[in-house]
Amino acid sequence: MQLNQATDYAFRVVLYLSGLPFGEVARGLTIAERQNIPPRFLQKIMRQLAAAGLVRSYRGVVGGFALAKPPEEITLYDVINAMEGPLGIHRCLADRSSCNRHCKQECPVHQALAAIQNKLAADLSSVTFAAMAGKINNSGRR
């Protein structure tokens, strides 16, 4: 499994916005320049992040983008899900009928992969953008 370039850019965008005071609006061109993201590609990424409820888009002269919720509430898992869809390391975990063995019960491979997928999802969900941006001190306060 390998994450695509758009997801990498999305990580960088959310991390950049997490470093700003919550609610501060950043211009798209500024984000693109500071994060070395092609501006047209940034627009596509921002649409996906906005559709997932992770960022807000503001129009007009003072328009741009801001986080839709505090960075403490946004995880790596959230961004992956927004950009790539639900996490799935094997098709049989999402759709049992896709198994070409037509198993009625879970096979040992399915069970092992399900455990790995669940651990991966939990690990990704435990990493917040606030923590990565260094916005939480040891006591957990901003």
LUMVOPA-983696 format. One record per atom (N, C-alpha, C): z, x, y. Coordinates in steps of 0.1 Angstrom, whole numbers, padded with zeros to 4 digits, always signed. Each point is the difference from the previous one (the first is absolute). Example, Ala and Ser with C-alpha at 12.3 -4.5 7.8 and 13.67 -1.06 7.14 Angstrom:
REM LUMVOPA-983696
+0078+0132-0057+0000-0009+0012+0000+0009+0012-0007-0004+0011+0000+0009+0011+0008-0008+0011
This chain:
REM LUMVOPA-983696
+0000+0008-0012+0000-0008+0012+0000+0009+0012-0009-0003+0010+0000+0007+0012-0002-0010+0012+0008+0002+0010-0001-0008+0012-0012+0003+0008-0007-0010+0006-0012+0003+0007+0003+0006+0015-0010+0004+0006+0001+0006+0014+0006-0010+0010-0004-0012-0001+0005-0011+0009+0015-0001-0001+0005+0001-0012+0015-0001-0002+0007+0012+0006-0006+0012-0002+0005+0012+0007+0001-0002+0015-0011-0005+0006+0000-0002+0014+0010-0011+0004+0002-0010-0008+0009-0011+0003+0015+0006+0000+0003+0009-0010+0013+0007+0000+0002+0006+0014-0010+0008+0004+0001+0008+0012+0002-0009+0013-0007-0012+0000+0001-0009+0011+0014-0006+0000+0005-0005-0011+0013-0006+0000+0011+0010+0003-0002+0012-0005+0010+0011+0003+0000+0003+0015-0012+0000+0006-0001+0003+0014+0007-0011+0008-0003-0013-0003+0006-0011+0007+0015+0000-0003+0004+0004-0011+0015+0001-0003+0007+0010+0009-0007+0010+0005+0006+0010+0009+0001-0005+0014-0005-0012+0003+0001-0006+0013+0012-0009+0001+0005-0003+0012+0010-0010+0001-0006-0014-0006+0009-0007-0008-0005-0012-0006-0006-0010+0011-0012-0005-0003-0007-0009+0009-0009+0006+0010+0001+0014+0001-0009+0006+0010-0014+0000-0006-0010-0004+0009-0014-0001-0003-0007+0013+0002-0007+0004-0010-0009+0012+0002-0014-0004-0001-0008+0006+0009-0014-0002+0001-0007+0005-0013-0010-0007-0005-0007+0004-0012-0007+0013+0002-0005+0003+0011-0007+0013+0002+0010+0011+0000+0012-0002+0005+0011+0010+0000+0004+0003-0015+0002-0011-0008+0003+0002-0014-0011+0008-0007-0012-0004+0002-0011+0006-0006-0001+0015+0003+0002+0003+0013+0000+0014+0004+0011+0008-0006+0012-0005+0001+0012+0007-0004+0001+0002-0016-0006-0010-0007+0001+0001-0014-0014+0004-0007-0009+0004+0009-0013+0005-0005-0007-0010-0009-0001-0012+0004-0006-0011-0007-0012-0005+0007-0012-0002-0006-0011-0005+0007+0003-0014+0006-0002-0002+0013+0004-0013+0006-0005-0012-0007-0013+0000-0005-0005-0012-0007+0008-0003-0013+0003+0011-0006+0008-0001-0013+0014-0005+0003+0006+0004+0012+0013-0004+0004+0000-0015+0001-0010-0006+0006-0001-0015+0002+0001-0007-0013-0007+0005-0010+0001-0007-0013+0014+0001-0006+0006+0012+0001+0013+0002-0005+0010-0009+0007-0001-0001+0013+0009-0008+0007-0001-0015-0003-0012-0004-0003-0002-0014-0004+0008-0003-0013-0001+0009-0009+0006-0001-0013+0016+0000+0001+0004+0009+0009+0015+0001+0002+0005-0012+0007-0008-0005+0010+0004-0012+0007+0000-0012-0010-0010-0002-0008+0000-0011-0010+0012+0001-0009+0005+0011-0003+0011+0002-0009+0014-0002+0008-0001-0002+0013+0012-0002+0008+0008+0013+0003-0007+0011-0001+0007+0013+0003-0002+0004+0014-0011-0003+0007-0002+0003+0014-0005-0012+0007+0002+0000+0013-0006-0010+0009-0010+0006+0009-0010-0008+0003-0011+0004+0008+0001-0007+0014-0002+0007+0011+0001-0006+0013-0013+0003+0007-0005-0011+0006-0013+0001+0007+0002+0003+0015-0011+0004+0006+0000+0001+0015+0002+0014+0004+0002+0002+0014+0001+0013+0006+0012+0008-0006+0011-0007-0002+0011+0007-0006+0001-0002-0015-0011-0003-0006+0000-0003-0014+0001+0013-0009+0002-0003-0012+0002+0011-0010+0007-0006-0012+0008+0008-0006+0007-0003-0013+0014+0004+0001+0009-0008-0007+0014+0003-0001+0004-0005-0014+0011+0006-0005+0005-0005-0013+0005-0015+0002-0003-0007-0011+0004-0014+0000+0015-0002-0004+0005+0010-0007+0014-0001-0003+0006+0014+0000+0013+0002+0001+0006+0013+0001-0004+0009-0011-0001+0013+0003-0005+0010-0010+0010+0001-0012+0012-0005+0001+0010+0000-0011-0005-0010-0010-0008-0010+0004-0004-0010-0009-0015+0002-0005-0006+0011+0002-0013+0003-0004+0001+0012-0010-0006-0002-0012+0001+0010-0010-0014+0005-0004+0000+0012-0007-0013+0005-0005-0007-0011-0008+0008-0007-0008-0005-0011-0009-0007-0011+0008+0006-0003+0012-0006-0011+0008-0014+0005+0005-0002+0012+0004-0012+0005+0005-0011+0001-0011+0004+0005-0011-0009+0000-0012-0005-0013-0003+0010-0010-0001-0004-0014-0003-0010-0006+0010+0003+0004+0013-0009-0005+0010-0014+0005-0001-0001+0013-0003-0013+0007+0000-0007-0001-0013+0007+0000-0011-0007+0001-0014+0002-0012-0008+0009-0009+0004+0003-0011-0008+0012+0003-0009+0004-0010-0008+0012+0002-0009-0001+0013-0009+0011+0006-0001+0000+0012-0008-0003-0003-0015-0009+0007-0006-0003-0002-0014-0005+0013-0006+0007+0005-0010-0004+0013-0005-0009-0003-0013+0000-0012-0005-0009-0004-0011-0003-0015+0001-0012-0003-0003-0004-0014+0001+0007-0010-0008+0005+0004-0012+0008-0009-0009+0013-0004+0006+0005+0007+0010+0013-0003+0006-0002-0012+0009-0011-0002+0006-0003-0011+0009-0006-0012-0007-0008+0003-0011-0007-0010-0007+0000+0002-0015+0009-0006-0006+0002+0002-0015-0013-0003-0008-0008-0008+0005-0013-0004-0007-0010+0012+0001+0003+0010+0008-0010+0011+0001+0002+0010-0011+0010-0002-0008+0002+0009-0011-0011-0002-0011-0007+0010-0003-0011-0002-0010+0005-0001-0014+0013+0002-0002+0006-0001-0014+0005-0015-0002+0000-0008+0011+0004-0014+0000+0014-0001-0006+0009+0008+0005+0014+0000-0006+0007-0013+0005+0008-0006-0008+0008-0011+0004+0013+0005+0005+0005+0011-0004+0012+0006+0005-0004+0013+0007+0010+0005+0008-0002+0013+0007-0001+0011-0010-0009+0009+0001-0001+0012-0008+0009+0011+0006+0003+0010-0007+0008+0011+0005-0006+0007+0013-0013+0001+0000-0006+0005+0012+0002-0009+0012-0002-0013-0001+0003-0009+0010+0014+0001+0005+0009+0000-0009+0015+0001+0004+0002+0013+0007-0005+0011-0004+0002+0013+0007-0006+0000+0014-0012-0005+0001-0007+0000+0013+0007-0010+0009+0005-0011-0005+0007-0010+0009+0013+0007+0005+0007+0007-0008+0012+0007+0005-0003+0010+0011-0011+0008-0003-0004+0010+0010-0004-0007+0013-0008-0011-0001-0005-0007+0012+0012-0005+0008+0010-0006-0007+0011-0006+0007+0009+0011+0007+0001+0012-0007+0007+0011+0007-0007+0005+0012-0013+0001-0002-0009+0005+0012+0002-0010+0011-0001-0013-0002+0001-0010+0010+0014+0001+0007+0010+0002-0008+0014+0001+0006+0001+0012+0008-0005+0011-0005+0000+0013+0008-0007-0001+0013-0012-0006+0000-0008-0001+0012+0007-0010+0010+0007-0010-0006+0007-0010+0009+0013+0006+0006+0004+0011-0006+0013+0006+0006-0003+0009+0011-0012+0004+0003-0003+0009+0011-0005-0008+0012+0008+0000+0010-0003-0007+0013-0006+0010+0010-0008-0006+0009-0006+0008+0010+0010+0004+0011+0011-0007+0001+0011+0005+0009+0005+0013-0005+0003+0000-0013+0005+0012-0006-0009+0012+0001-0013-0003-0002-0010+0011+0001-0002+0005+0014+0002-0010+0010-0001+0004+0014+0013+0006+0005+0010+0001-0008+0012+0006+0004+0008-0008+0010-0001-0013-0002+0006-0010+0010+0014-0004-0005+0004+0004-0012+0012-0005-0005+0009+0013-0002+0012-0001+0006+0009+0011-0002+0008-0002-0012+0009+0009-0004+0007-0001-0012+0008-0012-0002+0004-0007+0011+0008-0012-0001-0008-0012-0002-0014+0002+0001-0009-0012-0002-0003-0007+0013+0005+0005+0011-0003-0006+0013-0012+0007+0007-0007-0008+0009-0011+0006+0008+0006+0007+0012
